[in-house]
Amino acid sequence: MDLMQKLFGTQRAITMVVVSLMFAIAFPAYFSVMGGMVEVMDGGSSGASGNWQVNFTTTVSEISDSAMLSDDETHEWTYELDRTNLGDDEMIAFVNITVSCNDNDDGPIFTDSVDAEMDMSGVEGGFEDDAGSGNCNGDAVDFSYAVTTEWSGTPYVVEDVSKGDILAKWNDGGNGTGEWLCSVTLDVNSPGPIVGQIVDNGEDVTVTWTVTTYTIEITALE
């Protein structure tokens, strides 16, 4: 009996061949469909283009430190911002620095003031140094640095882009980490040297660091 007779010589053999052919056709199609379903359930791969809802969760952290300064005295405050200060997947949006003081001992005419400077050489991202002055009537000087420049915290819908592109857009790239240094010099403005030493010989100066961070949530749209 030759090979063809062995394969197709009986009804049972013919049935086995037909069933085998059906499985050969059906199984690849099944796994292809299931693979596509898993990708949809998984939110899509990071490289596949699609339509997405993008939401943000914002966290604002604040730390303050104070020092008593006398006339012409300079004090330096440092704040170390690194990934150990942040939660999982948190990105830095803004860092704001506020210098405050209150001159409440010799009236509005002789209000003390401060000169503040930011040294950004220890911070990742190529930020520029800054300086400012202000009277001791509360918040005297404010500095603001945008780390993720386009971030506003507003949710949005985007079409025909990949999840990876969205994540890359809102990645701070490590910028904003490092040593933030603020130096403050107090200028006491008093009514004469003798009276001034009695009435006004210094101010309590406070530097506050406010760090705004966010996490991103990306949901695939049908």
HELIX and SHEET records of a PDB file:
HELIX    1   1 LEU A    3  PHE A    8  1                                   6    
HELIX    2   2 GLN A   11  MET A   41  1                                  31    
HELIX    3   3 ARG A   83  ASN A   85  5                                   3    
HELIX    4   4 LYS A  163  LYS A  169  1                                   7    
HELIX    5   5 PRO A  193  VAL A  199  1                                   7    
SHEET    1   A 5 ASN A 137  ALA A 146  0                                        
SHEET    2   A 5 MET A  91  ASN A 102 -1                                        
SHEET    3   A 5 GLU A 203  ALA A 220 -1                                        
SHEET    4   A 5 SER A  49  LEU A  69 -1                                        
SHEET    5   A 5 TYR A 156  SER A 162 -1                                        
SHEET    1   B 4 THR A  74  LEU A  81  0                                        
SHEET    2   B 4 GLY A 178  ASP A 187 -1                                        
SHEET    3   B 4 SER A 113  ASP A 119 -1                                        
SHEET    4   B 4 ASP A 130  ASN A 135 -1                                        
END                                                                             
